[in-house]
């Protein structure tokens, strides 16, 4: 019972190195489900890249990549926690040695109060950009400078998380420049600025405008999933059952629409199969497709992510927790038990049973 992710390792790593050359100072991001690979695998890949720093989502993820795992050493560089520190939050479990944590972990802070509460820690201050998600406002910079002088955490950099789209045609380079200028005017260090969602041309322009500032691009999706051709997901066939038109099957005892086969496949809701995050839709054609899918769903017709012989198969019923049942119409020879079917998944919402390398 296996949902597998196969990696063309050489091709995958070539893409990583190409991106590293495009973005000097790149900080790999390994958060959430580890983009389908898991945090420990990405921490090892980041160590091979030699960037010296890895960004994770939460303190628990930082502890996971730092501590020894199965006899192997943890990530050897610095670890930046992206979730802003909350005063009084519990220590990550299982914890890593306090001395190691203080030496190697940088915490993001999004408020003056959080900076003051992070006594003895190392902080990266998140700025409230046009994303307006979290972070300090420019008007708070003088207060932040006063809090930094009073003690507490050491400010080691600032971070700007930028929007993906700019329908108002505003200039992201200008937005970053305004922030760097304001930070410097408040007497705060501008030696290191972390950026998200800014292209290499913008980074080059910023380096020319601010030669004393090191700009580090935090990149996750494009680094690990940017070359989709290097990644192949597959589901093992667990059972095959012939079905005649009108015969009942499944939890809800629906009738088969025609002769065919039921295929029981590895991969269910526990893996993320059949679960979908909301998407931002633009254009008439994508909207029309979305309306069509919603209409079919009301008739209990939903396309599955599984394919056989180049054909995308329909779910026979909603996926179960660890398996999915799909319908293969008659006229097509079914796969054998133990064979694998290609499956198209969103890696950031999928938990694979195994990740296997295919080199050469």
Secondary structure, DSSP 4 states (H G I P E B T S, - for coil): --EEEEEEHHHHHHHHHHHHHHSTT-EEEE-TTGGGT-HHHHHHHHHHHT-SEEEESSHHHHHHHHS-BTTB----SEEEE-SPP-TTPPPPSSPPPHHHHHHHEEEEE-SHHHHHHSTT-EEEEEE--TT-SSSB-GGGHHHHHHHHHTSSSEEEEEEEE--S--TT---HHHHHHHHHHHHHHTT---SEEEEES--HHHHHHHHHH-TT-EEEEEESHHHHHS-GGGEEEEEEEEEEEEE-TT-EETTTTEEPSSSEEEEEEE--GGGTTT--------SHHHHHHHHHHHHHHTTT--EEEEEETTEEEEESSS--SSEEEEEEETTSPPPPTT-EEEB---GGG---SEEEEE--
